[in-house]
Amino acid sequence: MAYIFLFSACSTSSVKDTEFTNEGLFGGLPSCFSQVYDSMYVATDKIATFTKVFPPQKMSDVLEEMKSKKICVSKYDGEKTEEAQILKMSSMNQLITIEMKIPFKEFPENCNLAYYDKAGNIVGMENMVIVSDDSEENVSLLWDVYPLVDKENALLAVKASWLALDKAVRIEVIHPDSLYSYQEKAQEYVDNIYDKLVEESNANDGDEANDSPNKNSVVQNAEQKEEKEDLALGGKGDLAAFDLHGNVKSCKWKDENGTTHNLVFDEQGKWIKYNGKPLSSLEGYGRDKNGRIASYVWGEMGCADNHILTYDVETGRLNKMQVESGDGNDVYTYKYDKKGLLTHRHLKGEFTEMGAEETEQYETNMDYEYSSIDNHGNWTKRTGYGATGSDPAVENRTIVYY
């Protein structure tokens, strides 16, 4: 089964960009989710609000509408089908899983997905993770109905995202080398819709300038009530080990070597799954006296590394990590700024080639710049400079919250 973890990027249309058509491949689902988000935004109990606004019967009706559509899907190598179809949909809290069948002979192990509108504009895209399964459905989309956005007006930004998916009529499996150019086009699309929504909102606010408080003031009041976490301190539970804060549910991390790590945490920040498997299945798994993850082994057989973690006594942040392998030993130390962002990584290591009598020692330094940080203060894209052989080193993360 191929799991596509999706955060919707966006689109424009010459015909009323700021209104839902309910005519795309997802039918009325994007407009439903936009309504759900509006209600959840100012609600205390977001899960109960989700269930109330989007009950099982409504979900069933939307699914039947989507199942009636045949979807065009193409692949960068020329393979194409007109018979793709959405078959199932289920929910867990505010996460929605949509399962579909794309009758391709095979999927590449590392590829990306792009959505297009009728005019051929890219309206959204995300990477795909392949998982073997014998079920009829071979693709699963995981949507967060309450996504984080990096805009001044979160309500309008999320609405712009769903408006974009509302316009999606076909899918393309793209080559990973095209990822960033597609992302830029998708972002331009959502920004265009967002700007138009802001213009409309400002015009309406001008008409009602001296009337009762508008929706934006309610949003601002809700934001002011949110308790801000001290980002200079380590995140709760095991989140500090991975430079995370807030109520993180999952983090898909593509590291500087291109390896993807899928991490899942419980509501207390305890790390519970790695790449779909219970944490207890990892070798060398252990915790310190404070209950934080202190050691683990990951990697393929014959190329597995033992990680030993040390935390700063005052801040609780990860300040040292030792990585032991069969042919060497690396020690990483870390420095952070006042916002809690990693600014510098020092590596001191030693390596012994097979059959060699002497051990080779080396040191590298890496400094980080951040190009994308979400509303919780967690980075979603950063670039490291300075380490020999990996300059620059780009890392990306997709984070889902409770």
C-alpha positions as CSV (number, residue, x, y, z in Angstrom):
1,M,0.0,0.0,0.0
2,A,1.3,3.5,-0.8
3,Y,0.7,6.0,1.9
4,I,0.6,9.6,0.8
5,F,0.8,12.0,3.7
6,L,-0.8,15.2,2.4
7,F,-0.9,18.8,3.5
8,S,-2.9,20.5,0.8
9,A,-1.2,23.2,-1.2
10,C,-3.2,25.2,-3.6
11,S,-4.9,26.6,-6.7
12,T,-6.5,29.3,-8.7
13,S,-9.2,29.4,-11.3
14,S,-10.5,32.0,-13.6
15,V,-14.0,31.3,-12.4
16,K,-14.5,32.5,-8.9
17,D,-11.4,31.2,-7.1
18,T,-12.8,32.0,-3.7
19,E,-15.9,29.8,-4.0
20,F,-16.2,26.0,-3.7
21,T,-17.4,24.1,-6.8
22,N,-17.7,20.6,-5.3
23,E,-17.0,19.3,-8.8
24,G,-13.3,18.1,-8.4
25,L,-12.1,14.6,-7.8
26,F,-12.8,15.0,-4.1
27,G,-16.3,16.2,-4.6
28,G,-17.7,18.1,-1.6
29,L,-15.0,17.0,0.8
30,P,-12.8,20.1,0.7
31,S,-15.7,22.4,1.4
32,C,-16.8,20.2,4.3
33,F,-13.3,20.3,5.8
34,S,-13.2,24.1,5.4
35,Q,-16.4,24.3,7.5
36,V,-15.0,21.9,10.0
37,Y,-11.8,23.9,10.4
38,D,-13.8,27.1,11.0
39,S,-15.7,25.5,13.8
40,M,-12.7,23.8,15.3
41,Y,-10.5,26.9,15.3
42,V,-12.3,28.6,18.2
43,A,-13.5,25.4,20.0
44,T,-11.9,24.1,23.1
45,D,-12.8,20.4,22.4
46,K,-11.7,20.1,18.8
47,I,-12.4,16.4,18.5
48,A,-16.0,16.7,19.7
49,T,-16.5,19.7,17.4
50,F,-15.1,17.6,14.4
51,T,-17.6,14.8,15.1
52,K,-20.5,17.2,15.5
53,V,-19.8,19.2,12.2
54,F,-18.7,16.1,10.2
55,P,-20.8,13.2,11.5
56,P,-20.5,9.6,10.2
57,Q,-23.6,9.9,7.9
58,K,-22.2,13.1,6.3
59,M,-18.9,11.3,5.8
60,S,-20.7,8.4,4.2
61,D,-22.6,10.6,1.8
62,V,-19.4,12.4,0.7
63,L,-17.6,9.1,0.2
64,E,-20.3,7.8,-2.0
65,E,-20.0,10.9,-4.1
66,M,-16.2,10.4,-4.5
67,K,-16.6,6.7,-5.2
68,S,-18.7,7.5,-8.3
69,K,-15.8,9.3,-10.0
70,K,-13.1,7.7,-12.1
71,I,-9.8,9.6,-11.8
72,C,-7.1,10.2,-14.4
73,V,-3.6,9.5,-13.0
74,S,-0.4,9.7,-15.0
75,K,3.2,8.9,-14.2
76,Y,6.5,10.6,-15.2
77,D,7.6,7.5,-17.1
78,G,4.5,7.7,-19.4
79,E,2.2,5.2,-17.7
80,K,-1.4,6.4,-17.4
81,T,-4.8,5.3,-16.2
82,E,-8.3,6.6,-16.4
83,E,-9.6,4.0,-13.9
84,A,-8.2,5.2,-10.6
85,Q,-11.0,5.4,-7.9
86,I,-11.5,6.4,-4.3
87,L,-12.9,3.4,-2.4
88,K,-12.8,4.0,1.4
89,M,-12.7,6.8,3.9
90,S,-12.3,6.7,7.7
91,S,-11.5,9.1,10.5
92,M,-9.4,9.0,13.7
93,N,-9.8,12.1,15.8
94,Q,-9.1,14.9,13.3
95,L,-7.2,12.8,10.8
96,I,-8.9,11.4,7.7
97,T,-7.7,8.4,5.8
98,I,-8.8,8.1,2.1
99,E,-8.0,4.8,0.4
100,M,-8.0,4.5,-3.4
101,K,-6.9,2.2,-6.1
102,I,-4.5,3.3,-8.8
103,P,-4.1,0.4,-11.2
104,F,-0.4,0.9,-12.1
105,K,1.9,-2.0,-12.8
106,E,4.3,-0.7,-10.1
107,F,5.1,2.4,-8.1
108,P,8.7,3.7,-7.7
109,E,10.0,3.4,-4.2
110,N,10.5,7.2,-3.9
111,C,8.2,9.4,-5.8
112,N,5.8,12.4,-5.4
113,L,2.2,13.2,-6.1
114,A,0.9,16.3,-7.8
115,Y,-2.7,17.5,-8.3
116,Y,-3.9,19.6,-11.3
117,D,-6.9,21.7,-12.0
118,K,-8.7,21.8,-15.4
119,A,-6.4,24.5,-16.7
120,G,-3.3,22.4,-16.0
121,N,-2.2,24.4,-12.9
122,I,-0.5,22.5,-10.0
123,V,-2.9,22.9,-7.1
124,G,-1.1,20.7,-4.5
125,M,1.6,18.0,-4.1
126,E,3.2,15.8,-1.6
127,N,5.6,12.8,-1.3
128,M,4.5,9.2,-1.4
129,V,5.8,6.4,0.8
130,I,5.4,2.8,-0.6
131,V,4.2,0.0,1.8
132,S,3.5,-3.5,0.6
133,D,-0.1,-4.8,1.0
134,D,-2.4,-7.2,-0.7
135,S,-5.6,-5.2,-0.3
136,E,-7.5,-3.8,-3.3
137,E,-6.7,-0.2,-2.2
138,N,-3.1,0.5,-2.9
139,V,-2.9,4.2,-2.1
140,S,-3.8,5.9,1.1
141,L,-4.1,9.7,1.7
142,L,-3.8,10.9,5.2
143,W,-5.3,14.4,5.7
144,D,-5.2,16.5,8.8
145,V,-8.4,18.5,9.0
146,Y,-6.7,21.0,11.4
147,P,-3.5,21.8,9.6
148,L,-0.9,24.4,10.6
149,V,-0.4,27.3,8.2
150,D,2.2,30.1,8.1
151,K,0.0,33.0,7.3
152,E,-1.3,36.0,9.4
153,N,-4.9,34.9,8.9
154,A,-5.0,31.2,9.6
155,L,-8.7,30.8,8.8
156,L,-8.3,32.2,5.3
157,A,-5.1,30.4,4.7
158,V,-6.7,27.0,5.4
159,K,-9.7,27.9,3.4
160,A,-7.4,28.7,0.4
161,S,-5.8,25.3,0.8
162,W,-9.2,23.5,0.6
163,L,-10.3,25.7,-2.2
164,A,-7.3,24.5,-4.1
165,L,-8.1,20.8,-3.6
166,D,-11.6,21.6,-4.6
167,K,-10.3,22.4,-8.1
168,A,-8.2,19.2,-8.4
169,V,-9.4,17.0,-11.3
170,R,-6.4,14.8,-12.1
171,I,-3.2,13.4,-10.5
172,E,0.4,12.9,-11.6
173,V,3.1,10.8,-10.0
174,I,6.2,13.0,-10.5
175,H,9.9,12.3,-10.3
176,P,11.5,13.3,-6.9
177,D,14.0,15.6,-8.8
178,S,11.0,17.8,-9.7
179,L,9.8,18.2,-6.1
180,Y,10.9,21.7,-5.3
181,S,9.9,23.3,-8.6
182,Y,6.4,21.7,-8.2
183,Q,6.2,23.0,-4.6
184,E,6.9,26.5,-5.7
185,K,4.2,26.4,-8.3
186,A,1.7,25.0,-5.8
187,Q,2.6,27.7,-3.2
188,E,2.1,30.4,-5.8
189,Y,-1.3,28.9,-6.4
190,V,-2.4,29.0,-2.8
191,D,-0.9,32.4,-2.2
192,N,-3.0,33.7,-5.1
193,I,-6.2,32.4,-3.6
194,Y,-5.2,33.6,-0.1
195,D,-4.6,37.1,-1.4
196,K,-8.0,37.2,-3.0
197,L,-9.7,36.0,0.2
198,V,-7.9,38.6,2.2
199,E,-9.1,41.3,-0.2
200,E,-12.7,40.2,0.1
201,S,-12.4,40.0,3.9
202,N,-11.0,43.5,4.1
203,A,-13.7,44.8,1.9
204,N,-16.4,43.3,4.1
205,D,-14.7,44.6,7.3
206,G,-14.7,48.1,5.8
207,D,-18.5,47.8,5.3
208,E,-18.9,46.8,9.0
209,A,-16.2,48.8,10.6
210,N,-18.2,50.1,13.5
211,D,-20.5,47.1,13.9
212,S,-20.1,44.1,16.3
213,P,-16.7,42.4,16.6
214,N,-15.9,40.4,13.4
215,K,-14.5,36.9,13.0
216,N,-10.9,38.1,13.0
217,S,-11.2,39.6,16.5
218,V,-12.6,36.3,17.8
219,V,-9.6,34.6,16.2
220,Q,-7.2,37.0,17.8
221,N,-8.7,36.6,21.2
222,A,-8.5,32.8,20.9
223,E,-4.8,33.1,19.9
224,Q,-4.1,35.3,22.9
225,K,-5.5,32.7,25.2
226,E,-3.1,30.0,23.9
227,E,-0.3,29.2,26.3
228,K,3.0,29.7,24.7
229,E,5.7,27.1,25.2
230,D,9.2,28.2,26.1
231,L,11.1,27.1,23.0
232,A,14.4,27.6,24.7
233,L,13.7,24.5,26.7
234,G,13.5,20.9,25.4
235,G,10.1,19.7,24.3
236,K,8.1,17.4,26.6
237,G,8.9,13.7,26.8
238,D,10.9,12.4,23.9
239,L,10.2,15.4,21.7
240,A,13.5,17.0,22.9
241,A,15.4,14.1,21.3
242,F,14.1,15.2,17.9
243,D,14.1,19.0,18.2
244,L,10.3,19.1,18.5
245,H,7.8,21.1,20.6
246,G,4.0,21.2,21.2
247,N,1.5,18.4,21.0
248,V,3.2,16.5,18.2
249,K,1.4,13.3,17.0
250,S,3.7,12.4,14.2
251,C,6.8,13.7,12.3
252,K,8.0,12.5,8.9
253,W,11.6,13.6,8.7
254,K,13.7,13.4,5.5
255,D,17.2,13.9,6.8
256,E,20.3,15.3,5.1
257,N,21.1,11.8,3.6
258,G,17.7,11.5,2.0
259,T,16.5,8.9,4.5
260,T,12.9,9.2,5.7
261,H,12.1,8.6,9.4
262,N,8.5,8.3,10.4
263,L,8.1,9.0,14.1
264,V,4.9,8.7,16.1
265,F,4.3,10.0,19.7
266,D,1.6,9.8,22.3
267,E,-0.1,12.9,23.8
268,Q,2.6,13.0,26.5
269,G,5.4,13.2,23.9
270,K,6.5,9.6,24.4
271,W,8.0,8.1,21.3
272,I,5.9,5.0,20.5
273,K,6.4,4.0,16.8
274,Y,9.2,4.2,14.3
275,N,8.5,3.6,10.6
276,G,5.2,1.9,11.5
277,K,6.6,-0.5,14.1
278,P,6.3,-0.3,17.9
279,L,9.3,1.3,19.5
280,S,9.8,-1.8,21.6
281,S,10.9,-3.6,18.4
282,L,14.0,-1.4,18.1
283,E,17.2,-3.0,19.4
284,G,19.1,-1.2,22.1
285,Y,15.9,0.7,23.1
286,G,16.3,2.3,26.6
287,R,15.3,5.3,28.7
288,D,17.0,7.5,31.3
289,K,16.0,8.1,34.9
290,N,13.6,10.9,33.7
291,G,11.8,8.5,31.3
292,R,13.3,10.1,28.2
293,I,14.6,8.1,25.3
294,A,18.3,7.5,26.0
295,S,19.4,4.9,23.4
296,Y,18.1,3.1,20.3
297,V,19.4,1.3,17.2
298,W,18.1,1.9,13.8
299,G,19.2,1.0,10.3
300,E,19.3,-2.1,8.1
301,M,20.9,-5.3,9.1
302,G,24.7,-5.0,8.7
303,C,24.4,-1.2,8.6
304,A,22.7,-0.4,12.0
305,D,23.9,2.4,14.3
306,N,23.6,2.6,18.1
307,H,22.5,6.0,19.3
308,I,23.2,7.2,22.8
309,L,21.6,10.5,23.9
310,T,22.6,13.0,26.6
311,Y,20.4,16.0,27.6
312,D,21.3,19.3,29.1
313,V,20.5,19.3,32.9
314,E,19.1,22.9,32.9
315,T,17.3,23.2,29.6
316,G,16.4,19.5,28.9
317,R,17.5,19.9,25.3
318,L,19.6,17.3,23.5
319,N,23.2,18.4,23.8
320,K,25.1,15.3,22.8
321,M,24.6,12.2,20.8
322,Q,27.0,9.3,20.3
323,V,26.6,7.1,17.3
324,E,28.4,3.7,17.3
325,S,28.7,1.5,14.3
326,G,30.8,-1.6,13.5
327,D,33.6,0.4,11.9
328,G,33.6,3.7,13.8
329,N,32.3,6.1,16.5
330,D,30.8,9.6,16.0
331,V,30.1,12.1,18.7
332,Y,27.8,15.0,17.9
333,T,27.4,18.1,20.1
334,Y,24.8,20.8,19.6
335,K,24.3,24.5,20.2
336,Y,20.9,26.4,20.1
337,D,19.7,30.0,19.8
338,K,17.3,31.8,22.2
339,K,14.4,30.5,20.1
340,G,15.4,27.0,20.7
341,L,16.6,26.4,17.1
342,L,19.8,24.4,16.5
343,T,22.4,26.7,15.1
344,H,25.6,24.6,15.2
345,R,26.5,20.9,15.1
346,H,30.0,19.7,15.9
347,L,31.1,16.2,14.9
348,K,34.2,14.4,16.1
349,G,34.6,10.8,14.9
350,E,36.9,8.0,14.1
351,F,36.7,5.3,11.4
352,T,38.6,2.1,10.8
353,E,38.5,0.6,7.3
354,M,38.2,-3.1,7.0
355,G,41.7,-4.6,7.2
356,A,43.3,-1.4,8.2
357,E,45.6,-1.2,11.3
358,E,45.2,2.5,12.0
359,T,42.1,4.4,12.9
360,E,41.2,7.6,10.9
361,Q,40.0,10.5,13.0
362,Y,38.1,13.5,11.6
363,E,36.1,16.6,12.7
364,T,33.4,18.6,10.9
365,N,31.2,21.6,11.8
366,M,27.7,22.4,10.4
367,D,25.8,25.7,10.8
368,Y,22.0,25.8,10.1
369,E,19.7,28.2,8.4
370,Y,15.9,27.8,8.5
371,S,13.5,28.6,5.6
372,S,10.3,27.2,7.1
373,I,9.0,27.3,10.7
374,D,5.5,26.4,11.7
375,N,3.2,28.1,14.3
376,H,4.5,25.9,17.1
377,G,8.1,27.0,16.5
378,N,9.0,23.7,14.9
379,W,11.1,23.9,11.7
380,T,9.8,22.1,8.6
381,K,12.8,22.9,6.3
382,R,16.4,23.7,7.1
383,T,19.7,23.8,5.3
384,G,23.1,22.9,6.9
385,Y,26.3,24.4,5.7
386,G,29.9,23.5,6.4
387,A,30.1,19.7,6.7
388,T,32.5,18.2,4.2
389,G,30.7,16.1,1.6
390,S,27.3,17.3,2.4
391,D,27.2,21.0,1.7
392,P,24.5,22.2,1.6
393,A,22.5,19.6,3.5
394,V,18.7,20.1,3.1
395,E,16.2,18.5,5.6
396,N,12.4,18.5,5.5
397,R,9.8,17.6,8.0
398,T,6.0,17.1,7.9
399,I,4.5,17.4,11.4
400,V,1.0,16.4,12.5
401,Y,-0.4,17.6,15.9
402,Y,-3.0,16.4,18.3
